[in-house]
Amino acid sequence: MADPLPNDRLFVSHPIFDVQAALAIFFGAAIAAGGGLGGGGVFVPIYILIQGLQPKFAAALSQATIFGGSVVNLLMNLRKSHHGVPL
């Protein structure tokens, strides 16, 4: 049988945990993007320990977060050109 999805609403049950997780994810994503890493090793523990999600849901949400970060990095780097090659 499938695991039930968490049905807690954001910023209602424990808003301090949501704010803590958002800040930790923001700084973790900045460090991961600066280092060229995906950040899954940072995001999954944050979602499990701070948000209290099951590992199955934390891994899926981590992949969605990594995808969002990679899209932002792609959009930021599209305007850059290679050395000596005009756009």
Secondary structure, DSSP 8 states (H G I E B T S, - for coil): ---------TTTS-HHHHHHHHHHHHHHHHHHHHHT---HHHHHHHHHHTS---HHHHHHHHHHHHHHHHHHHHHHHTT---TT---
